[in-house]
Every structure is written in structure tokens, then in C-alpha cells.
Amino acid sequence: MQRSIILPVATRFLMPLMLVFSIFLLLRGHNEVGGGFVGGLVAASALMLYAISTSPSALWRLLPLDPRFIAGIGLLISLFSGFIPLFYEKPFMTGIWIETPLPVLGKIGTPTLFDLGVYVLVIGVVVWILLEFAEDE
Amino acid sequence: MIIYPILLPLIFAIITVLFWENQQVKRALSIISTGLLMIVNINIFFLVYREGIQVVQVGDWPAPFGISLVVDLFSAIMLLTTSIIAFLLAIYSFSGIDLARRKFGYFPLFQFLLMGVNGALCTGDLFNLYVWFEVMLMSSFVLIALGGERTQIEGAIKYVILNLLASTLFLSAIGLTYNLAGTLNMADLALRLQVVQTSGQVTVIAVLFLVAFGIKSAIFPLFFWLPASYHTPPVTITALFSALLTKVGMYTLIRFFTLLFPFESEFTHTIILTSAGFTMLTGVLGAASQTDLRRLLSFHIISQIGYIFMGLGLFTEYAIAASIYFLVHIILAKTALFLSAGMVESIQGSFDLKKLGGLYKHRIGLSMLFLLPALSVAGLPPFSGFFAKLGLIIAGLESKQYFIIGLALFVSLMTLFSMTKVWNEAYWKPPKDSQYADQQKPVSAWRWVPSITIVLFSVLLGLLANPIFEVCQMAAAQLMDPTQYIRAVLGMVR
């Protein structure tokens, strides 16, 4: 079957845009609409767009790790963010924030790290599930 | 400290996912995780025993707003029993779970299930409890369907549908509670419900919770999913479910009716006692008609749940203590029975009592692993079942509920009859198929070591009945005096 040229070309422009947008969503998520979950979904759909326009095996090559590992690492990051307060003798998952806001990132703290974990987890899980369904023709 | 029973299984579940392909590492991790969990829970038990109720406010949010984790003596006893069972089952699953299931995420699911159970035992927040129940159910849905045999899928569908229905009722009840009281923190809720106790709405909510957890813990007339599904997965998984899932439902009911609805005495407690009586009776009658070992044991789960429920219905301190002791007793004894059934199947390749036979002649040790817990479940002295039932009957005599006592004794006799039937058929009579007559197929050490350990625990529970029952009475005293719980969570009584 003849592949349309439109989709691969569009993907080449869309994919970086979507990935950047997903990080934007991740970072603004604490007090506004967005967050790790939504950001992760957008990033995963960018990756899946790539898989559809080229092939699932191309996405396998693109990913640095098995999606299962990505999901596991995401969970570990989120879990680790809960452990940080224990070093300050606060209960598990207490939010700890830095005093002065950083440039670009803004005011970050352990919830930001938690969100980052969710972001990575969602990318891993969604890509894992969809790649199970997708097969090369 | 008390958050670790929840975090440990989670950490190990994640690490197990990272080692998806390596079966050896996954097995080792599962033993290490449950072993650590057991050590942690022993520590928690002694901490609570010495220093009273332990509370953690997760995220440092103050009590009625954030999620509180609360461990009192009852929770601590349940946590300890759960982790002992989990450790032994983790060892048993070395040979009790086939390779295909081990490859397909049996180990991470086992950990997630434990996390859900521990979370439900620790939490002091109603909605959080719902979340833990969902964690538990999600894992159990997959565990029961894992392997994809035809009968399994059939059982899983019944299990899933009825449990989802129960979750919906649970969620609706939570919604109504929030509408009525404006809080879901259990300690805060207990205070506020005292103010509105005359409202009929409280009774409605109490009965809704009763139905929701009644389905989950398989009481009459809501138990039909259990015999339809519990015999389908491998026996290790059935043992896990019978030890943890229905018992957590029972734990929650005892918690709710002592902490949140203690004043609901006449109406709901009549319902509870009636239902308890029917649960005992239908369970044991169902068991009497079965010839499949696993189905028979599944019906006994229901029958024994009735006894625990009876203690709740009598609602005296002594009755609650007897219920707690009964919970521990039945978790140990029932798991031992399921594990011995698993070994019988590994030797003779069947659960059908008609095909089995002759085990006593060549396997005296193995037969004892069935006989001791079976006599304990039937309630013969000096085993733990005797003391558990004795406690309930004394409590019943004190509250002059003679009818339910008579029923409990009758059901006990029927249980003995049913266990004798299994003994006659599987162990005593000569086997029908002569090829089994002198079979010496070895049983893996991964199976008999945990089985012997659990039978030992069960026997010890009977021999040490006095000190253990005293601990249960302390736990019951804590339960019957909700101000201790409330003070521990909220700081002081307002």
C-alpha cells in the first residue's frame, strides 16, 4: 500500500512541538490546568504519532529503554519524592518547596518531582499498551 | 513507621516490574519483600501493644483535612497475621504457581494486592479506604483471571461484576456520608455522627455499608460470587484470597460498626445476627453437598465468616474479642487447609474426592497437615477453633441469644461431619484408580515447608489461647471505646 507523504512530513513538525508542549503542561500543572498526567498523555501521543507515520519498530529503536522500564522509573521517581520529607523529619509526602523561584522552572518542590514521575510513568504505560497492539505490517 | 506496610510492597512491586524477564530475581524479591514486611509488622505490633494507637498524618496535613493513617491493636493484629500468610504463600508459590503465570506478572500483582490490603488495614479515612479496596480488587481481578482457562474466565466475570457492584454501593454510601456529615475522616466522622444519631439517614448509610462490605466478605444472602469463582484459579491464589480479601471486608465491618455506628444497636444488629446465622448454615450445607475439595473448602469460608459476623452482631466487648481471635484462627487454619489441598492435587492430580484416596497409608505426615487444621476448623479442643467458638458462645450466653448459639453449635457439628467426609474420601478409603495406590511422587520442599509452618502457627494459636485471647480483649476494649481512637487522631476531644 502506498503511504501518504503528508503524515510523515506533518509528524516531523508536530512531534517536537507536542513534546515541548507536554513539558510546558507538566511545569504549569501545579496551580493551573495541566500536570504530569496530561503532559505525559500528550508526549505519549507524540510518540505514537511517530509510530503511526513510520512504523512501530522505528519507535522501538527511538526509545532509549523498554517502555516497561520507563514506567517503572517513573513510579520510582514519584515514590522517591515522597521519601524526601523523611530526611527533614516530616511525615511521608509532605510538600517541601525551595525558597527562591528558579528562572524558567519557577518555584519547584517535591510535588514537582512527583509530577515528573507521573509524566514519565504515563509515557511508559501508554506507549507500552499501544505498542502491544501495534504490529508491523 | 506505620506507613511502611504500604510502601514496602509498592517499592518491591516496582522493582519486580523492572526485572520482568528474570524469574529467579522475581521470586527472590517476593520472598525478601514479604520477609521484610513481616519484620516491620512484628515491630508495629509491639509498638502499638506498648504505646497505644499510632497515627501518621500523611503529607503533614492536620487531621480532618488530610489523610490519616491509624493503627490500633486490631489493625496491628490483622497486619501481623496478613504478613505471616503473605510470607508463607510467597514461598509456596515457588512450586504452586506455574511458569506461565509467573511470567505474566504474578509477582508484582501479589505485591500490589498486599499493598491494598495493608492500606485498607491502616487507613483512617473513608475515601482512602475506597481507594485501597480498589487497589486490592484490581490486583485480584487480574490474579483470578490470570492463565485464561475457560472456567477461570467464567469465575472471574462473576467475581468482577459482583465486586464492582459492591464498590458502587460503597462509593454511593461514601457520598451520602459526606453529604450528611461533611467529613470523611473516620475519627471526625465518629464525632459528627454522634450528634445526628437520631436521623434515619444514618441507618440508611449504615445498611448501605453493610450491603457493600457484605458482598465483599461473602455473607448471606450476598455470597453467591464466592463459590462460583474461588475454586477456579490455582490453589495458591485461592488461599491468598481466602486469607486476605473476605477477611479485610470483615475487618472493615467490625471497624465501621464499632467506630462509626456504635449506637445502631437494635435494628442493624438484628439484621447482622440473622444474616450471620444464615451465613453459617448455608455455607456448611453447601459444603456438605460438594465433592470437589476446593469447592468444599470455598463453602467453608462462607460458613466461618458467619461466626465472625455473629460476634459483631452480639456486640459486647467479649464477643468482639472472640471475633478478632476467630479472624486470626480462621486465616491460619483455612490457609493451611488450602495449602494441603494443593499438595494433594500435586500428588494425585485431582481435587475430586471420588478420584482421590489412600493418602493416609503412604503419607501420614501429609495427612496430618490436613487433619490438624481440619479439626481446628471443626472446633475440637485443644485447637484454636475450639477457643474461638467457645469465646463466641460465652458471649452469646451473656447476651441471652440462645437461638444463635444453638445454630453455631449445630453448624460446628456439620463442619466436623464435612471434614470427616474429606478425611474418609481422600485419605482413608483405598483409591479407586489403582495407579495411585502406592504412588510415591515427591512433594516439593517449597510446598511442605510453608504448610508445616502454618500448621504449627495454627496449633500454637490454640495452645497459647490464653495470652493471645487477652491481646484480643485489649483490642476489643480499644474498639468499644471510640474516644481513644478519636483522641489519637484529632489530638483531643472537642
Chai-1 contact restraints between the chains, C-beta under 6 A:
chainA,res_idxA,chainB,res_idxB,connection_type,confidence,min_distance_angstrom,max_distance_angstrom,comment,restraint_id
A,R68,B,W20,contact,1.0,0.0,6.0,A-B,restraint_1
A,G72,B,I14,contact,1.0,0.0,6.0,A-B,restraint_2
A,G72,B,V17,contact,1.0,0.0,6.0,A-B,restraint_3
A,G72,B,L18,contact,1.0,0.0,6.0,A-B,restraint_4
A,L75,B,I14,contact,1.0,0.0,6.0,A-B,restraint_5
A,L76,B,I14,contact,1.0,0.0,6.0,A-B,restraint_6
A,K90,B,D60,contact,1.0,0.0,6.0,A-B,restraint_7
A,P91,B,V56,contact,1.0,0.0,6.0,A-B,restraint_8
A,P91,B,Q57,contact,1.0,0.0,6.0,A-B,restraint_9
A,P91,B,V58,contact,1.0,0.0,6.0,A-B,restraint_10
A,P91,B,D60,contact,1.0,0.0,6.0,A-B,restraint_11
A,F92,B,I3,contact,1.0,0.0,6.0,A-B,restraint_12
A,F92,B,V58,contact,1.0,0.0,6.0,A-B,restraint_13
A,M93,B,V58,contact,1.0,0.0,6.0,A-B,restraint_14
A,M93,B,G59,contact,1.0,0.0,6.0,A-B,restraint_15
A,T94,B,G59,contact,1.0,0.0,6.0,A-B,restraint_16
A,T94,B,D60,contact,1.0,0.0,6.0,A-B,restraint_17
